[in-house]
Amino acid sequence: MSVLFLALFYASAPARAQSINYGSLEALFGEPVTTSATGKPQRVSDAPVDMYIVTQDDIRRSGARNIPEILRDVPGVNVLQSGSMDYDVSIRGYNQPYSSNLLVLVNGRQVYLDDYGYTNWAAIPVQLSEIRQIEVVEGPNTALFGFNAAAGVINIVTMNPLYDNVSHAGVTFGTQSYREASVVKTFQVNNRFAFRVSGGASKSDEFGNNVNPNEPAGILTSPENHALNVDGIYQLTPKSQLRVEASNSGVHQTEMTAFNFQTQAQYTTNSLKTDYEADTDYGLVKATAYRNWLDTNYTQDLYSTAVA
């Protein structure tokens, strides 16, 4: 399955994610800058909506292993965990498996899955160390972002390889035989071209089944995921820029369905996104096109959580 989106913005239209140097503006204003509130760059204190920004410093201090664990600490955000890698996130309640009321973006690209219209957080191809900030808009924002932003919007903004020279490698171990490895490397070839490569993989033991000990659980004993992402920017001219992002991710996990039973699910996602922007005599012109691919396989012959 795929999604294709194309947009063109002129002088009166807002600039979107990554058309600004977040680091420079944050240093200038002394606070984070966001585009998720109204679609145009502004200080978070000036945003006319109820929103919260998680910075890279917040992420480092949190000790979290993934994005849902970070969002647990955001006021108004509810995180439901049904398995070792199975999370559902909502804003201001009404959380349930396969929730489709929250729009999740990565640099402006929608990452919801076509089959049920929800977000699989384990399939997002982003490493924590390459995130600049996570912008959480609480409350309906469908007028700006579309139908699936009824509860709010979460925009994950990654570092800009042309402005941010970020490199990181790490290995993590935890309870339930959790193990994870990730690497992020930025290559700034010159002052016009730079790209970042990131990848990671994790695996852990699944939660035990205490619902019906006499019935074979059929739960996947060791959920796992992996991700690879490439993000490159080329300064075509002093007033124009081209950005290309490509990603792949794979997840094999046990997850809770909307029908209140667990199933094994395998996901393979791929994405390709291109941004072109130019500062012309008529103002800022920007075109964005992206496509998402999804391959899903469900095994639903498992136990029901409603066993008496």
Backbone hydrogen bonds, N-H to C=O, Kabsch-Sander energy under -0.5 kcal/mol:
donor,donor_aa,acceptor,acceptor_aa,energy
3,V,292,N,-0.7
5,F,290,Y,-1.4
7,A,288,T,-1.5
9,F,286,K,-2.1
11,A,282,Y,-0.5
13,A,10,Y,-1.6
19,S,16,R,-2.0
22,Y,20,I,-1.1
25,L,21,N,-2.2
26,E,22,Y,-2.5
27,A,23,G,-2.1
28,L,24,S,-2.0
29,F,25,L,-2.6
30,G,26,E,-1.9
31,E,26,E,-0.6
34,T,42,Q,-2.9
39,G,35,T,-1.1
42,Q,34,T,-1.8
44,V,32,P,-2.0
46,D,43,R,-1.4
47,A,44,V,-0.9
50,D,138,E,-0.5
51,M,49,V,-0.9
52,Y,136,V,-2.4
54,V,134,I,-2.7
55,T,53,I,-0.6
56,Q,132,R,-1.1
59,I,55,T,-2.0
60,R,56,Q,-2.3
61,R,57,D,-2.1
62,S,58,D,-1.3
63,G,59,I,-0.8
70,I,66,N,-1.2
71,L,67,I,-2.3
72,R,68,P,-1.1
73,D,70,I,-1.4
74,V,71,L,-1.7
77,V,74,V,-1.9
78,N,90,S,-2.9
80,L,88,D,-3.3
81,Q,79,V,-0.5
82,S,80,L,-0.6
82,S,86,D,-2.0
83,G,86,D,-1.2
87,Y,85,M,-0.7
88,D,80,L,-2.5
90,S,78,N,-2.6
92,R,76,G,-3.2
99,S,96,Q,-1.2
103,L,152,G,-2.1
104,V,102,L,-0.5
105,L,154,I,-3.0
106,V,109,R,-2.1
107,N,156,I,-2.2
109,R,106,V,-1.7
110,Q,108,G,-0.5
111,V,104,V,-1.9
113,L,118,Y,-3.8
117,G,113,L,-1.7
119,T,99,S,-0.6
120,N,118,Y,-0.5
121,W,119,T,-0.8
123,A,120,N,-1.4
124,I,121,W,-1.0
126,V,124,I,-2.1
130,E,127,Q,-1.6
131,I,128,L,-1.3
132,R,157,V,-2.6
133,Q,157,V,-1.7
134,I,54,V,-2.5
135,E,133,Q,-0.5
135,E,155,N,-2.8
136,V,52,Y,-3.0
136,V,134,I,-0.6
137,V,135,E,-0.6
137,V,153,V,-3.3
138,E,50,D,-3.0
138,E,136,V,-0.6
139,G,137,V,-0.6
139,G,151,A,-2.2
141,N,149,A,-2.2
144,L,141,N,-0.8
145,F,141,N,-2.2
146,G,142,T,-1.9
149,A,146,G,-1.3
151,A,101,N,-3.1
152,G,101,N,-0.8
153,V,137,V,-2.0
154,I,103,L,-2.8
155,N,135,E,-2.6
156,I,105,L,-3.2
156,I,154,I,-0.6
157,V,133,Q,-2.7
157,V,155,N,-0.7
158,T,156,I,-0.6
159,M,130,E,-2.5
163,Y,160,N,-1.2
164,D,160,N,-3.6
165,N,163,Y,-0.6
166,V,164,D,-1.3
168,H,184,V,-3.2
170,G,182,S,-2.5
172,T,180,E,-2.8
174,G,178,Y,-2.1
178,Y,174,G,-0.8
178,Y,175,T,-1.0
179,R,203,K,-2.3
180,E,172,T,-2.3
181,A,201,A,-2.4
182,S,170,G,-2.4
183,V,199,G,-2.6
184,V,168,H,-3.7
185,K,197,V,-2.6
187,F,195,F,-3.5
188,Q,186,T,-0.6
189,V,187,F,-1.0
189,V,193,F,-0.8
190,N,193,F,-1.8
194,A,233,I,-2.1
195,F,187,F,-2.3
196,R,231,D,-2.8
197,V,185,K,-2.7
198,S,229,N,-2.6
199,G,183,V,-2.3
200,G,227,A,-2.1
201,A,181,A,-2.3
202,S,225,N,-2.2
203,K,179,R,-2.2
204,S,223,P,-1.7
205,D,176,Q,-3.5
206,E,221,T,-2.3
210,N,208,G,-0.7
215,E,212,N,-1.8
224,E,252,H,-2.2
225,N,202,S,-2.1
226,H,250,G,-2.2
227,A,200,G,-2.4
228,L,248,N,-2.8
229,N,198,S,-2.8
230,V,246,A,-2.9
231,D,196,R,-2.5
232,G,244,V,-2.9
233,I,194,A,-3.0
234,Y,242,L,-3.1
235,Q,192,R,-3.5
236,L,234,Y,-1.2
236,L,240,S,-0.5
237,T,240,S,-1.4
240,S,237,T,-1.3
241,Q,277,E,-2.5
242,L,234,Y,-2.7
243,R,275,D,-2.9
244,V,232,G,-2.5
245,E,273,K,-2.8
246,A,230,V,-2.5
247,S,271,S,-2.0
248,N,228,L,-2.6
249,S,269,T,-2.3
250,G,226,H,-2.4
251,V,267,Y,-2.4
252,H,224,E,-2.6
253,Q,265,A,-2.4
255,E,263,T,-2.7
257,T,261,F,-2.5
260,N,257,T,-1.5
262,Q,303,Y,-1.1
263,T,255,E,-2.2
264,Q,299,T,-1.9
265,A,253,Q,-2.9
266,Q,297,N,-2.4
267,Y,251,V,-2.9
268,T,295,D,-2.1
269,T,249,S,-2.6
270,N,293,W,-1.9
271,S,247,S,-2.0
272,L,291,R,-2.1
273,K,245,E,-2.9
274,T,289,A,-3.0
275,D,243,R,-2.9
276,Y,287,A,-2.7
277,E,241,Q,-2.2
278,A,285,V,-2.7
279,D,239,K,-3.1
280,T,278,A,-0.9
280,T,283,G,-2.5
283,G,280,T,-1.4
285,V,278,A,-2.9
286,K,9,F,-1.5
287,A,276,Y,-3.0
288,T,7,A,-1.6
289,A,274,T,-2.4
290,Y,5,F,-1.2
291,R,272,L,-2.3
292,N,3,V,-0.9
293,W,270,N,-3.3
294,L,1,M,-1.1
295,D,268,T,-2.2
297,N,266,Q,-2.1
299,T,264,Q,-2.6
302,L,300,Q,-1.9
303,Y,217,A,-0.9
305,T,260,N,-1.2
307,V,304,S,-0.9
